[in-house]
Amino acid sequence: MRDDIIELTIPSKPDYISVARLTSSVVGNNMGFNIDDIEDIKVSIAEACINALNKDDKISIGFEVGGDKLVIRIDNVFPCKDTELDMGKEIELGLLIIESLMDEVEFGEEGIKMIKYVEDGI
């Protein structure tokens, strides 16, 4: 499972976030991530999907499997600067969680890119 790309599109509904979490778990396990890293990836995926809810009809997720890293891209995930809204505070907290659990986090025009490195490489 090297240099593979897995693309997943789910409806923009909370009920389907578990599909993204389970997919990330399988990909992470196949890459040789330890249990703690897989949990970090699953939590980060969930937080990013929550951020993307209701911004489009669907949430597009891409997993890029590299030799020693997993790159995850999720469309329509952006930093929230409006802290006056209660949801804005939740979104900011979710992004802080992602940044603390993933090795690298970048925001672009399309959304978020998250990277997790395999510690021992396989």
WOJO-V919728 format. One record per helix or strand of 2 or more residues. SS is the DSSP state (alpha for helix, beta for strand). FROM is the first residue (numbers start at 1). LEN is the number of residues. If there is no record, write none. Layout:
BEGIN
ss->SS from->FROM len->LEN
ss->SS from->FROM len->LEN
END
This chain:
BEGIN
ss->beta from->5 len->7
ss->alpha from->14 len->18
ss->alpha from->35 len->18
ss->beta from->58 len->8
ss->beta from->69 len->7
ss->alpha from->86 len->16
ss->beta from->104 len->4
ss->beta from->111 len->7
END
